Amino acid sequence: MLKELNLILHITSKQEWLEAQTRGEYIAPSLATEGFIHCSTENQVLHVANAFYREKNDLVLLVLNEAAIKPELKWEPPAGLPAPGISESDSFPHIFGPINLTAVASVLDFAPDSVSGVFTLPSQLTDN
């Protein structure tokens, strides 16, 4: 089911997701500091998670339907130093405004392996 959509992924905390549901839209801290919300593709998200979210166990993965996102979406080079495994020529989806909750196709628990500390894709994204 999720594979049928053109997916964009965003890593956030469970608390920030709960606050978004109360507010009626999702606003990442980077929207105020950088002017956009960082997102990834399915091929990029594990590189990002393993580089920047190690030892974080309170995360969820927002699975966004690109066609339903209302704010401007731009595909741009990585902001700052790219994560290991990411090329500076890779384009990342950046969302320039609060994400409307109707664009959220699914919310998946996203925690690293308890032994290795390495993130893997949730089964909902890998099942055919």
C-alpha positions in Angstrom: 0.0 0.0 0.0 2.7 2.6 1.0 4.8 1.5 -2.0 2.1 2.8 -4.4 2.6 6.4 -3.2 5.5 8.7 -4.2 6.9 8.9 -0.7 8.9 11.5 1.1 10.0 10.7 4.7 10.7 12.9 7.7 12.2 11.8 11.0 10.7 13.5 14.1 10.1 12.7 17.8 6.9 11.2 19.0 6.4 14.3 21.1 6.7 16.7 18.1 4.2 14.5 16.2 1.7 14.6 19.1 2.1 18.4 19.2 1.4 18.5 15.4 -1.8 16.6 15.9 -3.0 19.1 18.5 -1.9 22.1 16.4 -3.3 20.7 13.1 0.0 20.9 11.2 3.5 19.7 11.6 6.3 22.3 12.1 9.9 21.2 12.5 12.3 23.4 14.4 14.3 23.8 11.1 11.4 25.7 9.6 12.2 28.6 11.9 16.0 28.3 11.8 16.6 27.3 8.1 13.3 28.2 6.4 12.4 24.6 5.5 11.7 21.1 6.8 14.3 18.5 6.0 13.0 15.4 4.4 14.5 12.3 2.7 13.7 9.7 0.2 13.5 6.0 1.1 17.1 5.6 -0.2 18.4 8.5 1.9 16.6 8.1 5.2 18.8 5.4 6.8 22.0 7.4 6.0 20.4 10.4 7.7 19.1 8.5 10.7 22.4 6.7 11.3 24.4 9.9 11.0 22.3 12.3 13.0 19.8 10.3 15.3 22.0 7.7 16.9 20.8 6.6 20.4 17.4 8.3 19.9 14.6 6.0 20.8 11.6 8.3 20.8 11.3 8.7 17.0 8.7 8.2 14.4 9.0 8.4 10.6 6.4 10.5 8.9 5.5 9.0 5.6 4.3 11.8 3.3 2.4 11.6 0.1 4.2 14.1 -2.2 1.1 14.8 -4.2 -0.8 15.9 -1.0 1.9 18.3 0.4 0.5 21.9 0.3 3.6 24.0 1.0 6.2 24.5 -1.7 8.5 21.4 -2.1 11.9 21.8 -3.6 14.5 19.1 -4.4 17.9 20.6 -3.3 21.4 19.4 -2.5 22.0 18.4 1.2 22.0 21.3 3.6 25.3 21.4 5.4 27.7 18.4 5.4 26.0 15.3 3.8 25.6 12.2 5.9 28.0 9.3 5.2 26.7 7.4 2.2 25.1 10.6 0.7 26.7 12.4 -2.2 26.7 16.2 -2.4 25.0 15.8 -5.7 22.0 14.0 -4.2 18.8 16.0 -4.1 16.7 16.1 -0.9 13.1 17.1 -0.6 12.8 20.3 1.4 9.3 21.6 2.4 9.0 25.3 2.7 6.1 25.6 5.2 4.2 23.7 7.8 3.2 20.2 6.7 -0.5 19.7 6.4 -1.6 16.6 8.3 -3.5 15.4 5.2 -0.2 14.8 3.5 0.8 12.3 6.2 0.1 8.9 4.7 1.4 7.0 7.7 3.4 7.4 11.0 5.8 4.5 11.7 7.7 3.8 14.9 11.4 4.4 14.1 13.9 3.2 16.6 17.5 1.9 16.2 18.3 -1.8 16.8 18.6 -2.2 20.6 21.9 -4.1 20.2 23.7 -2.5 17.3 22.2 1.0 17.5 21.7 1.0 13.7 18.5 2.0 12.1 16.7 -0.1 9.5 13.6 0.6 7.4 10.3 -0.3 9.1 8.8 -3.4 7.7 5.8 -1.4 6.3 8.2 0.2 3.8 10.1 -3.0 2.9 7.1 -5.3 2.4 6.0 -5.8 -1.2 
